[in-house]
Amino acid sequence: MEQTYQYAWIIPFLPLSVPILIGVGLLLFPSATKSLRRMWAFQSVLVLSIVMIFSINLSIQQLNSRATYQYVWAWILNNDFSLEFGYLIDPLTSIMSILITTVGILVLIYSDNYMFHDRGYLRFFAYMSFFSTAMLGLVTSSNLIQIYIFWELVGMCSYLLIGFWFTRPVAANACQKAFVTNRVGDFGLLLGILGFYWITGSFEFRDLFQISNNLIFHNELNFLFVTWCAVLFFSGAVSKSAQFPLHVWLPDAMEGPTPISALIHAATMVAAGIFLVARLLPLFIIIPQIMNLISLIGIITLFFGATLALAQKDIKRGLAYSTMSQLGYMMLALGMGSSRSALFHLITHAYSKALLFLGSGSVIHSMQTIVGYSPTKSQNMVFMGGLKKHVPITKSAFLLGTLSLCGIPPLACFWSKDQILNDSWLYSTIFAIIAWSTAGLTAFYMFRIYLLTFEGHLNAHFQNFSGKKKTSLYSISLWGKEGFKVNKKNFHLLTLLIMTQKKSAYFFSQKIDLIDENARTRSQSFLTISRFGKKKTFVYPYESDNTILFPILILVFFTFFVGFIGISLNGVDLDILSKWLTPSINLLHQNSNYLTDWSEFAKDAVFSVSLAYLGIIIAFFFYKPPYSPFTNLDLVNSLMKTNLKRIFSDKIKNGIYTWSYNRGYIDAFYATYLTGTMRRVSEFTHFFDRQVVDGITNGVGLMSFFVGETIKSIGGGRISSYLFLYSSYVSIFLLIAYFLSRR
């Protein structure tokens, strides 16, 4: 077994071979490398599959022996300073490596089809493999310096992947925003690392925990200084895991390709902050102030993310704010000391959210065949609806992912989220109320996304969340329930619909591009309209190819069954997770058995599930399709509408909608008071430098120039004249001095 651990270094470094070989191939054999480009996708999947198998093997060994293994070698040696480089294999590392590799393999298979026609196909797979190396290196790091190195590499890969389509200004701005925002937290992380090195004299985790605990226990340390160093540590996790107030980069990061959103911003990179806090929890848990701060940031983030997801029109941005909210749940659990619940939710959420993102990519892939849908507008739910019959597999998978995230049993997220909600009552009543309320909001906005995307109808007036009645581009379908038939009545409606797309609810661009006769040959013909002498073809959306659907179906399997690894009930003890994690993290402040019997389980679960169903029902009444079971319940509809009108006045609805759609005005606040202030300070500094500092220097030079020119004009070139002039000046000076001395 120990011999197996000795080869664990292949976990982070084996995927690095792919970008190296791609780079060498493009340098030496560019034509052959580009012509055989699908070979590199196969190699990427193969290499990551080997890493996955190796990680699973190590995890099984750890589950049986509960052992940890650390291997280090000297990197820098000095008299009083030594820096080692190595890897640490423990249950926390195993969980993260399995999560990264399983989701990574599925995303790579998905990307082969999704990115096949992109010119940057090879560049994409090189970036993805390098990101896998950086992320796996991060979770296997044995000391703080090594974590920081891979932490920055992960940030660099995120910058490259978010800005993959760098010719689009929105993508270029998004990757810069992500880079700058993460630099704030990363600088704090670096200061925290240096602060704790000054305290303990070591970068190793074991030394860090033991020395810090002893110094604090014996009161030999400035507790305020330790607390601030821990806060700086935590700031790195805040930025990387998109916690309030450094969350602003995450929704804009959706400008990258959808596979990037599924891998980086659902399952791996944003989980790096959660991993860091879990790794350092033995240090944080002895500092009550930092634990309170972690839980406070978590509760703010989970509620804030849920409210901002309520009115988003872009399907990926809605899922991004959902990710932010679920990461808040994980951070809340870590702040409460329930590290097991946090990591459990990290696992279940990763698979469910990856399923949702890949499902949204399948929808986007299909929507790009529809007239008037540019690659950016195909993400806008305003222009969707009625996709249920045309993409049934994607619809079913997306629905399962939605139900899982809502916390509906027996899907994965139900088991983990329910444990966090139950633990919150033991920690703080106020936090528990907010967390449980957010569970209902989660069900509402997730089903809003589902209904606007896959349900809907044509030519209906819809009471949207802003409280304004308008023609329903908000839940419209160009093809309707049974398909759209052109006649005299609806031809004018369709023409008006196309022409008013600019004014109604555009999100990214006002330009509308019609697809011509050379649209995808596999698409079914929808209708043809003669316009200005040219025929334009409408086409149905169609289900994605098998290479896109296969990863989605595998993630459906995980969404169904991965939650069972944490179940512990009477006669059903499947709680592998607690046994797995015991050697890695401090479980001192949490119960090892969350659910003791079926009655307690039912009592705890019924309230959370009821809240989820309540959110789903309210979403149905706001965004119900015309053929839903609620349509014919006239009495129930009238009662619900009356009660909802009493609860939600127009001012409240408009206020909530405006708040949510404008991202809580946080971006506007940063642009006005941070970016604007820095710009004004820079302009003042520029003015002071040019006009004052350079002005004084230039003024001295100009004065010297004018004096020289004046003297030059006086001179005639005769030495005798100069001697007479200078002697006259000296004589006058001596006479004045003489008369002054006589007085």
RAZI-V948055 format. One record per run of one state. SS is the DSSP state (hx for helix, st for strand, lp for the rest). FROM is the first residue (numbers start at 1). TO is the last residue. If there is no record, write none. Layout:
ss->SS from->FROM to->TO
ss->SS from->FROM to->TO
This chain:
ss->lp from->1 to->1
ss->hx from->2 to->6
ss->lp from->7 to->9
ss->hx from->10 to->13
ss->lp from->14 to->15
ss->hx from->16 to->28
ss->lp from->29 to->29
ss->hx from->30 to->35
ss->lp from->36 to->36
ss->hx from->37 to->65
ss->lp from->66 to->68
ss->st from->69 to->77
ss->lp from->78 to->81
ss->st from->82 to->89
ss->lp from->90 to->90
ss->hx from->91 to->114
ss->lp from->115 to->120
ss->hx from->121 to->139
ss->lp from->140 to->140
ss->st from->141 to->141
ss->lp from->142 to->142
ss->st from->143 to->143
ss->hx from->144 to->162
ss->lp from->163 to->168
ss->hx from->169 to->200
ss->lp from->201 to->203
ss->st from->204 to->204
ss->hx from->205 to->217
ss->lp from->218 to->222
ss->hx from->223 to->240
ss->lp from->241 to->247
ss->hx from->248 to->255
ss->lp from->256 to->257
ss->hx from->258 to->267
ss->lp from->268 to->270
ss->hx from->271 to->279
ss->lp from->280 to->280
ss->hx from->281 to->284
ss->lp from->285 to->287
ss->hx from->288 to->308
ss->lp from->309 to->313
ss->st from->314 to->314
ss->hx from->315 to->335
ss->lp from->336 to->338
ss->hx from->339 to->367
ss->lp from->368 to->376
ss->hx from->377 to->379
ss->st from->380 to->380
ss->hx from->381 to->383
ss->lp from->384 to->386
ss->hx from->387 to->389
ss->lp from->390 to->391
ss->hx from->392 to->406
ss->lp from->407 to->411
ss->hx from->412 to->427
ss->lp from->428 to->428
ss->hx from->429 to->454
ss->lp from->455 to->460
ss->st from->461 to->463
ss->lp from->464 to->468
ss->st from->469 to->471
ss->lp from->472 to->487
ss->hx from->488 to->499
ss->lp from->500 to->500
ss->hx from->501 to->504
ss->lp from->505 to->524
ss->st from->525 to->531
ss->lp from->532 to->533
ss->st from->534 to->539
ss->lp from->540 to->545
ss->hx from->546 to->566
ss->lp from->567 to->567
ss->st from->568 to->569
ss->lp from->570 to->571
ss->st from->572 to->573
ss->lp from->574 to->575
ss->hx from->576 to->581
ss->lp from->582 to->597
ss->hx from->598 to->623
ss->lp from->624 to->633
ss->hx from->634 to->647
ss->lp from->648 to->649
ss->hx from->650 to->661
ss->lp from->662 to->662
ss->hx from->663 to->714
ss->lp from->715 to->718
ss->hx from->719 to->742
ss->lp from->743 to->743
